[in-house]
Amino acid sequence: MSRGISIDHHREIAIYAILTFVAMLSLTLMAPVIKEFIINRFNASNTEASMFFTLEMLAYVIFAVVWGSLSDKCGKRKPFIAFGFGGSAVMYFLMAQANSLSLLLALRFIQGAITVMAWSLVMTSALDVVHKTSYGKTMGVIGMAMMLGMASGAPIGGLLAEKYDVFFPMYFASFLFLTGTLLSAVLIRDVRIENNPDTIRESIKVLSEERRLAIPFVNNTKSKTFLSKEVKRKTDGE
């Protein structure tokens, strides 16, 4: 692979950035209407309503390493990404149909577990296609797409709810993830994973020993990229 980022890789990174934007946009779409969507409908407390976001984040933290390890073992990322986007589309549609708070929160946790499969592996795939000297530039583009999506979701969700109803942002998120499914199935390619994958147990062990890795793990859920390097360094006896 040549040093830097080739024109073909620019195209691939742009696709990964779009997919990241789609996933992060959906993350905050419901923020402006949480009162009408949860508190008013289910006569829920503010604490109960906050669990709608907390459970999704908890699922991110729990399952990011799981999906990363499985994709490494399988040597493929594309099927996981496509399934993650497709499953998220289904889960957002089902959440709009939930008729109880407990069912909604259960679906939310499952949705978080599936969604992190999509966007965490999108980020990892972006690094798979470039030379290591371009990791910083690549993650800068992906990070920009992530923040832009998160910043755009709330105002867009508020506008959609005002124009239509409080359920519409959920259906819109489902549509976005369905679009992401098609994009990932058609436009991205699998890159052969040549490094020997570390196990989930090894990843968790390194995370416990290297506390500084907790920051990227919690904030970006890109722990697999960071942990793999640390596991390799330790097993090489550095």
Backbone torsions as a table, in degrees:
resi	resn	phi	psi	omega
1	MET	NA	133.7	-179.8
2	SER	-72.7	157.2	-179.4
3	ARG	-71.9	151.1	179.8
4	GLY	83.4	-162.2	-176.9
5	ILE	-118.2	121.3	179.5
6	SER	-79.7	172.1	179.5
7	ILE	-61.9	-42.1	178.3
8	ASP	-61.4	-39.8	179.7
9	HIS	-69.9	-31.6	174.0
10	HIS	-58.4	-42.5	179.5
11	ARG	-64.1	-44.1	-179.4
12	GLU	-64.6	-43.2	-179.9
13	ILE	-64.2	-36.7	177.0
14	ALA	-61.8	-40.4	178.1
15	ILE	-64.6	-44.3	178.6
16	TYR	-63.3	-36.7	178.5
17	ALA	-65.7	-40.7	178.1
18	ILE	-63.1	-43.3	179.3
19	LEU	-64.4	-39.5	176.9
20	THR	-63.9	-42.8	178.4
21	PHE	-59.6	-44.1	-180.0
22	VAL	-60.4	-46.5	-178.3
23	ALA	-65.7	-41.4	-178.0
24	MET	-75.3	-30.4	175.8
25	LEU	-61.4	-42.7	-179.4
26	SER	-67.5	-25.7	-178.1
27	LEU	-59.4	-38.0	-173.9
28	THR	-111.3	6.5	-178.1
29	LEU	-57.8	-36.6	-174.4
30	MET	-87.1	-7.4	-175.5
31	ALA	-54.9	-42.7	-176.8
32	PRO	-72.5	-18.0	-173.8
33	VAL	-116.0	19.8	-177.2
34	ILE	-62.6	-32.1	179.7
35	LYS	-65.6	-49.7	-178.7
36	GLU	-71.5	-37.1	-174.7
37	PHE	-75.2	-33.2	-175.7
38	ILE	-118.7	-56.3	-172.8
39	ILE	-62.7	-50.1	-178.4
40	ASN	-71.1	-40.5	-176.5
41	ARG	-68.2	-42.3	-172.7
42	PHE	-109.1	7.7	-177.3
43	ASN	52.1	45.7	-175.0
44	ALA	-93.4	157.2	175.9
45	SER	-81.7	168.2	177.2
46	ASN	-62.1	-36.5	178.9
47	THR	-64.2	-44.3	178.6
48	GLU	-63.7	-39.8	179.2
49	ALA	-65.3	-36.6	-179.6
50	SER	-65.1	-23.5	178.9
51	MET	-64.4	-20.4	177.9
52	PHE	-59.4	-37.3	178.0
53	PHE	-90.7	-35.7	-178.1
54	THR	-62.7	-43.4	-178.2
55	LEU	-65.3	-35.5	177.3
56	GLU	-64.7	-45.0	179.1
57	MET	-63.9	-39.1	178.4
58	LEU	-61.4	-42.6	177.8
59	ALA	-63.1	-38.0	176.5
60	TYR	-56.8	-50.8	-175.6
61	VAL	-62.9	-41.0	-176.3
62	ILE	-71.4	-43.5	-167.9
63	PHE	-98.3	-8.6	-178.4
64	ALA	-59.6	-47.7	-179.2
65	VAL	-69.3	-34.2	179.9
66	VAL	-59.8	-53.1	-178.6
67	TRP	-66.8	-36.5	178.3
68	GLY	-62.0	-43.7	179.4
69	SER	-65.7	-41.7	-180.0
70	LEU	-65.2	-41.0	179.8
71	SER	-67.0	-35.6	176.5
72	ASP	-63.8	-44.4	-178.6
73	LYS	-65.2	-37.2	179.0
74	CYS	-76.6	-20.4	-178.3
75	GLY	75.4	15.4	-179.2
76	LYS	-139.2	149.1	175.8
77	ARG	-120.6	-31.9	-175.1
78	LYS	-55.2	-46.6	179.8
79	PRO	-60.4	-37.5	179.2
80	PHE	-66.9	-41.5	-179.7
81	ILE	-64.8	-48.0	-179.8
82	ALA	-62.6	-42.4	177.9
83	PHE	-65.1	-38.9	179.1
84	GLY	-61.8	-44.4	178.1
85	PHE	-68.7	-43.6	-179.9
86	GLY	-64.4	-44.8	178.3
87	GLY	-62.8	-37.5	178.2
88	SER	-64.6	-39.0	177.6
89	ALA	-59.4	-43.8	179.1
90	VAL	-65.2	-43.6	-176.4
91	MET	-66.4	-39.0	177.6
92	TYR	-65.3	-37.9	177.2
93	PHE	-64.7	-43.1	-179.8
94	LEU	-66.5	-36.7	179.5
95	MET	-63.1	-32.6	177.4
96	ALA	-67.2	-21.4	-179.0
97	GLN	-94.7	-9.3	-174.8
98	ALA	-59.3	132.0	-177.3
99	ASN	-108.2	10.8	175.0
100	SER	-148.9	155.3	-178.3
101	LEU	-66.4	-40.8	-178.8
102	SER	-63.1	-40.9	177.6
103	LEU	-65.9	-42.3	179.6
104	LEU	-60.2	-45.4	-178.3
105	LEU	-68.4	-35.9	176.6
106	ALA	-64.0	-44.1	177.7
107	LEU	-64.5	-35.6	-179.8
108	ARG	-63.9	-42.6	179.3
109	PHE	-63.5	-44.2	178.9
110	ILE	-63.3	-41.7	178.3
111	GLN	-60.6	-42.5	178.0
112	GLY	-61.1	-41.0	179.5
113	ALA	-63.5	-36.6	-179.2
114	ILE	-79.0	-40.5	-177.0
115	THR	-64.8	-39.4	-179.6
116	VAL	-66.2	-25.6	173.7
117	MET	-59.1	-41.9	-177.3
118	ALA	-69.7	-60.6	-168.7
119	TRP	-79.2	-27.2	177.3
120	SER	-69.6	-36.6	179.0
121	LEU	-78.4	-24.1	171.2
122	VAL	-61.7	-45.0	179.3
123	MET	-63.3	-44.5	179.3
124	THR	-62.6	-40.0	-180.0
125	SER	-63.9	-33.9	178.3
126	ALA	-61.6	-34.7	177.3
127	LEU	-77.9	-26.6	-179.8
128	ASP	-63.9	-29.2	-171.0
129	VAL	-95.8	-2.8	-178.2
130	VAL	-120.8	161.9	175.5
131	HIS	-71.0	152.1	-176.0
132	LYS	-61.2	-23.5	177.7
133	THR	-70.3	-12.9	-179.9
134	SER	-107.2	11.3	-179.6
135	TYR	-59.3	-44.4	-177.9
136	GLY	-62.0	-46.8	179.7
137	LYS	-63.1	-42.6	-178.9
138	THR	-64.2	-47.3	-179.7
139	MET	-68.7	-25.0	173.9
140	GLY	-64.0	-42.5	178.1
141	VAL	-66.3	-44.9	179.4
142	ILE	-65.2	-41.3	178.1
143	GLY	-63.4	-37.8	177.3
144	MET	-63.1	-42.9	178.5
145	ALA	-64.1	-38.7	179.0
146	MET	-61.8	-50.5	-177.8
147	MET	-67.5	-37.5	178.4
148	LEU	-63.8	-41.5	178.3
149	GLY	-63.7	-46.2	-179.6
150	MET	-63.6	-38.5	-179.6
151	ALA	-71.4	-29.6	-176.2
152	SER	-85.2	-25.2	-173.3
153	GLY	-60.4	-47.6	-176.0
154	ALA	-62.4	-51.0	178.9
155	PRO	-63.3	-37.8	178.3
156	ILE	-66.2	-43.5	177.4
157	GLY	-60.4	-41.2	177.8
158	GLY	-63.2	-42.7	179.1
159	LEU	-64.8	-42.3	179.7
160	LEU	-64.3	-40.4	179.8
161	ALA	-66.6	-38.4	178.8
162	GLU	-67.1	-40.1	-176.5
163	LYS	-78.1	-34.0	-177.0
164	TYR	-116.7	-94.0	175.5
165	ASP	-157.5	178.7	-173.7
166	VAL	-71.0	-15.4	179.4
167	PHE	-84.5	-22.0	-172.8
168	PHE	-60.2	-40.2	177.4
169	PRO	-57.9	-33.4	177.0
170	MET	-64.5	-45.5	179.2
171	TYR	-66.5	-35.2	178.0
172	PHE	-65.9	-41.2	176.5
173	ALA	-62.0	-41.3	177.7
174	SER	-60.3	-43.0	178.0
175	PHE	-63.2	-41.5	179.4
176	LEU	-61.9	-43.6	179.7
177	PHE	-68.8	-33.5	175.2
178	LEU	-64.0	-41.5	175.8
179	THR	-61.6	-42.3	177.9
180	GLY	-61.6	-35.4	177.2
181	THR	-60.9	-46.3	-179.6
182	LEU	-65.6	-42.6	179.5
183	LEU	-62.2	-44.8	-177.9
184	SER	-69.1	-34.6	-179.4
185	ALA	-71.5	-32.0	-173.4
186	VAL	-98.6	-38.2	-166.3
187	LEU	-103.2	-22.9	-178.7
188	ILE	-97.5	157.0	-178.9
189	ARG	-123.5	155.2	176.1
190	ASP	-84.6	135.0	174.9
191	VAL	-105.3	134.8	-178.9
192	ARG	-61.4	128.8	178.9
193	ILE	-94.4	110.8	-172.3
194	GLU	-95.3	-23.9	-178.3
195	ASN	-73.0	144.9	175.3
196	ASN	-68.1	124.2	-176.4
197	PRO	-72.2	143.0	173.3
198	ASP	-86.0	158.1	-178.0
199	THR	-82.0	166.1	176.8
200	ILE	-61.0	-39.7	-179.7
201	ARG	-62.0	-41.4	178.5
202	GLU	-64.7	-39.9	179.5
203	SER	-62.5	-45.0	-178.9
204	ILE	-66.8	-38.0	179.1
205	LYS	-62.2	-45.3	179.5
206	VAL	-65.0	-38.2	179.1
207	LEU	-61.9	-39.5	-179.9
208	SER	-70.8	-31.1	-179.5
209	GLU	-82.5	-33.7	-178.3
210	GLU	-110.4	86.9	-174.2
211	ARG	-63.0	-25.7	-179.2
212	ARG	-63.6	-22.3	-179.9
213	LEU	-75.8	-11.4	179.3
214	ALA	-66.6	-26.6	-178.3
215	ILE	-66.7	-54.6	176.2
216	PRO	-64.8	-29.7	179.8
217	PHE	-63.4	-48.4	-176.4
218	VAL	-77.0	-43.3	-173.4
219	ASN	-74.1	-43.5	-172.9
220	ASN	-115.8	-11.6	-177.3
221	THR	52.4	37.4	176.3
222	LYS	-106.1	31.7	-171.4
223	SER	-59.2	-30.5	-174.9
224	LYS	-59.6	-42.0	-179.9
225	THR	-62.8	-45.5	-178.0
226	PHE	-72.0	-44.9	-175.8
227	LEU	-65.7	-37.5	-178.3
228	SER	-59.5	-42.2	-179.6
229	LYS	-65.7	-40.0	-179.1
230	GLU	-68.9	-40.0	177.3
231	VAL	-61.2	-44.3	180.0
232	LYS	-62.6	-41.7	179.8
233	ARG	-61.9	-43.6	-178.5
234	LYS	-69.1	-41.6	-178.4
235	THR	-71.2	-23.1	176.5
236	ASP	-80.6	-5.8	176.2
237	GLY	81.5	22.6	-179.8
238	GLU	-69.6	NA	NA
